[in-house]
Structure formats: structure tokens, C-alpha cells
Amino acid sequence: MQDIKINNSETLEPVSVIINVYNEAGTIESEIREIYKTIVARLPGSELIVAEDGSRDGTKQIIHRLITELGIIHSTSEERKGYTKALRDAFQLAKNPYVFFSDTGNKHEPNDFWKLYPYRQPDGIIVGVKTNRTDQLYRRLLTWGYNKLLSVYFKVKVKDSDCGFRIYGREVVGKIFNENWINKELIASEIVLRSIYSGFYFKEVPITYRQRQSQSRGLPLKKIPKVIISVVKNLSKLKATLVASNYRAKL
């Protein structure tokens, strides 16, 4: 793992690290330990919140075992809440000025957090752009096409708006995470659009992407047509919300 050095003159501010987890027994312990060592242990006052969403494969038991050892905050449910509800509940627990969110499944390199960290701002959202991708060609084409559509339709510049590797400033969390979201199938990109239209600072930073060894749990192949239909149907509704004269005024 490359060790990215921090400027000694920079004030190190704590972060609340949030990871969403569902049936990740095969990788979750190594991911938690790596994230803790790479980020939480290096930023005094930081916390690790594991949003575990009703797993049935032993994931919950692994996390419980690590709570005492690493001081994890475990946001969990006996029944599955769904990605969006689990995400909102976890963000309500975050206490620090910045919130770093990462997808699980060994898709991201935790050390890439330090590529995003220098750009953080209280009123900003810093999002990773997946590079060196070796996942299926159709997924790469879908990512390109989807972001091209958003860029044209919403008149913004986005390369990887749905990337699950990002840092939020507290002002962004306070506004965006208290709004009624529309495109819950691809909520990460809606959060980006809402942030941009709210006037928040937005920056994308290249990061490494590892191909997942198993099928995507968030967006499996059989679910893609349904998601595309849902997203397209909701685009006009989302745009109407964002361009309303009073939207940005809600800051």
C-alpha cells in the first residue's frame, strides 16, 4: 500500500467514516481493519460507523466481535432497511466536521482517502472518479453514458457521479441529507446534483478501482433495466425540483 504523506503544516481534522454493509462476511473484517488503520487511527477524534443492513451471512457477528477492539459504532437492523434508509440512519450518527463514505466489497483502496482529504471544505463534496477499471465493459459503458446524460440534461460537469467513495462537509450533510430524495435507485448521483445546484463546492478526484470478485449486490445485472427505467422516469421531476427558484435558498 502506498503511503501518501500529509503536509505537516495542515491542520488534521477528524472525520466520521461510514461504510454501508450487506452480506460481506468474506471481506468485511479485513476492510474494517484496513480502513481503521489507514484513516481512523491517523486522524485523532475520528470514528468508524458501520451501517450494517440486516445481513444473514455472518457479517453482523464479525462486526460485533470488532466493536470493543476498535471502538466501532454499529448502526444495524434485524430486518433489511434498504440502502437509502440505512445510509440516512448512519449519517445521523456522524458527529465530526467531515463525513467520509465508502462502498464495501473490496472495490476501493482506503489509502485513496488521502487523495480526497486535502480538498475537503465545510460546504463541499469531494467524489472519487474510478480509474483503471477492469470490470465488465457494459458497466463501464453504462457509467460513461449515464454521466454524459446527467451532464447534458442538468448542464453540469460530472464524470463519475455515482461513485461510492466521497467526503462530505458538514454543511452538505445538513442540507442534502434532510431533503426528500427522488431517484433512490442511484441516490449517490442525486446527492451530487443536489449539492451542485445548492451551490456547494464540488470536485472529482481520480482513485483506484478494484474489480469486485463476486456479483454486485447494489446493482446486479438483472436489476439494471428496471433501474434505468426508474431513473429516466424521474429525471424531469428531479430537474424541476433543482431549478425551482427557492431550492438554493434553502441553504
C-alpha positions as CSV (number, residue, x, y, z in Angstrom):
1,M,0.0,0.0,0.0
2,Q,1.4,3.4,-1.0
3,D,1.9,5.7,2.0
4,I,0.6,9.2,1.0
5,K,2.3,11.8,3.2
6,I,0.3,14.6,4.7
7,N,1.6,18.2,4.7
8,N,2.8,18.8,8.3
9,S,1.5,22.4,8.2
10,E,-2.0,21.2,7.5
11,T,-4.5,21.1,10.4
12,L,-5.7,17.5,10.7
13,E,-9.5,17.5,11.2
14,P,-11.3,14.3,12.3
15,V,-13.7,12.5,10.1
16,S,-16.7,10.2,10.6
17,V,-16.1,7.2,8.4
18,I,-19.3,5.5,7.2
19,I,-19.4,2.2,5.3
20,N,-22.6,0.5,4.2
21,V,-22.5,-3.3,4.6
22,Y,-24.8,-6.1,3.5
23,N,-23.7,-9.7,3.4
24,E,-20.0,-9.1,3.2
25,A,-18.7,-11.8,5.6
26,G,-15.9,-12.8,3.2
27,T,-14.2,-9.4,3.2
28,I,-15.7,-7.1,5.9
29,E,-13.2,-7.8,8.7
30,S,-10.1,-7.1,6.5
31,E,-11.9,-4.0,5.1
32,I,-12.7,-2.6,8.6
33,R,-9.2,-3.2,9.8
34,E,-7.7,-1.6,6.8
35,I,-9.9,1.5,7.0
36,Y,-9.3,1.8,10.7
37,K,-5.5,1.6,10.3
38,T,-5.4,3.8,7.2
39,I,-7.8,6.6,8.2
40,V,-9.3,6.5,11.7
41,A,-6.1,5.8,13.6
42,R,-4.3,8.6,11.8
43,L,-6.9,11.3,12.5
44,P,-7.4,11.8,16.2
45,G,-11.1,12.1,17.1
46,S,-12.3,10.2,14.1
47,E,-14.9,7.5,14.3
48,L,-15.9,4.5,12.2
49,I,-19.7,3.9,11.7
50,V,-20.6,0.6,10.1
51,A,-24.1,0.7,8.6
52,E,-24.9,-3.0,8.5
53,D,-28.3,-3.6,6.9
54,G,-29.8,-6.9,8.1
55,S,-27.1,-9.3,6.9
56,R,-27.8,-13.0,7.0
57,D,-24.3,-14.4,6.3
58,G,-22.4,-13.9,9.5
59,T,-21.4,-10.3,8.7
60,K,-23.3,-9.0,11.8
61,Q,-21.4,-11.4,14.1
62,I,-18.0,-10.3,12.7
63,I,-18.8,-6.7,13.3
64,H,-20.0,-7.3,16.9
65,R,-16.6,-9.0,17.6
66,L,-14.7,-5.9,16.4
67,I,-16.8,-3.3,18.3
68,T,-14.9,-3.5,21.5
69,E,-11.5,-3.9,19.9
70,L,-11.8,-1.0,17.5
71,G,-14.5,1.2,19.0
72,I,-16.8,0.8,16.1
73,I,-20.2,2.4,16.1
74,H,-22.6,-0.2,14.7
75,S,-25.8,1.0,13.1
76,T,-27.7,-2.1,12.4
77,S,-31.2,-3.7,11.9
78,E,-32.6,-7.2,12.3
79,E,-34.6,-6.7,9.1
80,R,-33.3,-5.1,5.9
81,K,-34.0,-1.3,5.8
82,G,-32.8,-0.8,2.2
83,Y,-29.7,1.1,1.1
84,T,-31.2,4.6,1.4
85,K,-32.7,4.2,4.9
86,A,-29.5,2.6,6.2
87,L,-27.5,5.4,4.8
88,R,-29.6,8.2,6.3
89,D,-29.6,6.5,9.7
90,A,-25.8,6.2,9.7
91,F,-25.3,9.8,8.7
92,Q,-27.5,10.9,11.7
93,L,-24.9,9.3,14.0
94,A,-21.9,11.1,12.5
95,K,-20.5,13.8,14.8
96,N,-17.4,15.2,13.0
97,P,-17.0,18.1,10.7
98,Y,-16.5,15.8,7.7
99,V,-18.0,12.5,6.7
100,F,-16.2,10.1,4.5
101,F,-18.3,7.4,2.9
102,S,-17.0,4.3,1.1
103,D,-18.8,1.3,-0.5
104,T,-17.6,-2.1,0.7
105,G,-16.8,-5.3,-1.2
106,N,-13.0,-4.5,-1.6
107,K,-13.8,-2.2,-4.5
108,H,-11.8,0.7,-3.3
109,E,-8.3,1.4,-1.9
110,P,-8.7,3.0,1.5
111,N,-5.5,4.9,1.2
112,D,-7.0,6.9,-1.7
113,F,-8.9,8.7,1.0
114,W,-5.8,10.9,1.3
115,K,-6.2,11.9,-2.3
116,L,-9.6,13.4,-1.5
117,Y,-8.8,14.8,2.0
118,P,-6.7,17.9,1.1
119,Y,-9.7,19.2,-1.0
120,R,-12.3,19.0,1.8
121,Q,-14.4,22.0,2.6
122,P,-17.3,22.5,5.1
123,D,-19.5,23.4,2.1
124,G,-18.0,20.8,-0.3
125,I,-18.4,17.3,-1.6
126,I,-15.3,15.5,-3.0
127,V,-16.0,12.5,-5.1
128,G,-13.7,9.8,-6.5
129,V,-13.5,9.0,-10.2
130,K,-12.8,5.3,-10.7
131,T,-9.8,4.7,-12.9
132,N,-8.0,1.6,-14.2
133,R,-11.3,-0.2,-14.3
134,T,-11.3,-3.9,-15.3
135,D,-14.9,-4.6,-14.6
136,Q,-17.3,-5.6,-17.3
137,L,-17.4,-3.5,-20.4
138,Y,-21.1,-2.9,-20.2
139,R,-20.7,-1.4,-16.7
140,R,-18.1,1.0,-17.9
141,L,-20.3,2.0,-20.9
142,L,-23.3,2.5,-18.6
143,T,-21.2,4.7,-16.3
144,W,-20.0,6.8,-19.2
145,G,-23.4,7.1,-20.8
146,Y,-25.2,7.8,-17.5
147,N,-22.8,10.6,-16.5
148,K,-22.9,12.0,-20.1
149,L,-26.7,12.1,-19.8
150,L,-26.6,13.9,-16.5
151,S,-24.0,16.4,-17.7
152,V,-26.1,17.4,-20.7
153,Y,-29.6,17.3,-19.1
154,F,-28.6,19.1,-15.9
155,K,-25.9,21.3,-17.5
156,V,-23.2,20.2,-15.1
157,K,-19.8,18.5,-15.4
158,V,-19.7,15.1,-13.8
159,K,-17.5,12.1,-14.7
160,D,-18.5,9.5,-12.0
161,S,-21.4,10.9,-10.0
162,D,-22.4,7.6,-8.6
163,C,-19.0,6.6,-7.2
164,G,-19.3,5.4,-3.7
165,F,-16.1,7.0,-2.4
166,R,-16.5,10.5,-1.2
167,I,-16.1,13.2,1.5
168,Y,-18.9,15.4,2.6
169,G,-18.6,18.7,4.5
170,R,-21.0,19.2,7.4
171,E,-23.0,21.9,5.5
172,V,-23.7,19.5,2.7
173,V,-24.8,16.8,5.1
174,G,-27.0,19.2,7.0
175,K,-28.9,20.3,3.9
176,I,-28.9,17.4,1.4
177,F,-29.5,14.5,3.9
178,N,-32.6,16.2,5.2
179,E,-34.3,16.5,1.8
180,N,-36.7,14.1,0.2
181,W,-34.8,12.2,-2.4
182,I,-36.3,11.1,-5.7
183,N,-34.0,8.7,-7.6
184,K,-33.4,6.3,-4.7
185,E,-32.1,3.6,-7.1
186,L,-29.0,5.7,-7.8
187,I,-29.1,8.1,-4.9
188,A,-25.3,8.9,-4.9
189,S,-25.6,10.8,-8.2
190,E,-28.8,12.6,-7.0
191,I,-26.8,13.8,-3.9
192,V,-24.1,15.2,-6.3
193,L,-26.7,17.0,-8.4
194,R,-28.4,18.4,-5.3
195,S,-25.1,19.6,-4.0
196,I,-24.1,21.3,-7.2
197,Y,-27.5,23.1,-7.6
198,S,-27.3,24.1,-3.9
199,G,-24.1,26.0,-4.7
200,F,-21.8,23.7,-2.8
201,Y,-18.2,23.2,-3.8
202,F,-17.8,20.0,-5.9
203,K,-14.7,18.3,-7.1
204,E,-13.9,14.9,-8.6
205,V,-10.5,13.2,-7.9
206,P,-9.2,10.1,-9.7
207,I,-9.0,7.0,-7.5
208,T,-8.1,3.3,-8.0
209,Y,-10.9,0.8,-8.6
210,R,-10.7,-2.9,-7.8
211,Q,-13.0,-5.3,-9.7
212,R,-15.4,-7.0,-7.3
213,Q,-14.8,-10.7,-7.1
214,S,-18.5,-11.5,-6.7
215,Q,-21.7,-10.2,-8.3
216,S,-22.6,-6.6,-7.5
217,R,-25.2,-6.6,-4.6
218,G,-26.1,-3.0,-5.2
219,L,-26.8,-3.2,-8.9
220,P,-26.8,-6.8,-10.3
221,L,-27.2,-7.3,-14.0
222,K,-30.9,-8.4,-13.8
223,K,-31.8,-5.2,-12.0
224,I,-30.2,-2.8,-14.4
225,P,-33.2,-2.5,-16.9
226,K,-35.6,-1.7,-14.0
227,V,-33.2,0.9,-12.6
228,I,-32.7,2.6,-16.0
229,I,-36.4,2.9,-16.5
230,S,-36.9,4.3,-13.0
231,V,-34.1,6.9,-13.3
232,V,-35.2,8.1,-16.7
233,K,-38.8,8.5,-15.5
234,N,-37.7,10.6,-12.5
235,L,-35.2,12.9,-14.3
236,S,-37.7,15.6,-15.2
237,K,-39.1,15.5,-11.6
238,L,-35.6,15.9,-10.1
239,K,-34.7,18.7,-12.5
240,A,-37.9,20.6,-11.7
241,T,-37.0,20.4,-8.0
242,L,-33.5,21.6,-8.5
243,V,-34.3,24.5,-10.8
244,A,-37.1,25.8,-8.6
245,S,-36.5,29.4,-7.5
246,N,-36.5,28.5,-3.8
247,Y,-34.2,25.4,-4.0
248,R,-30.9,27.1,-3.4
249,A,-32.4,29.5,-1.0
250,K,-32.9,26.6,1.5
251,L,-29.2,26.9,2.5
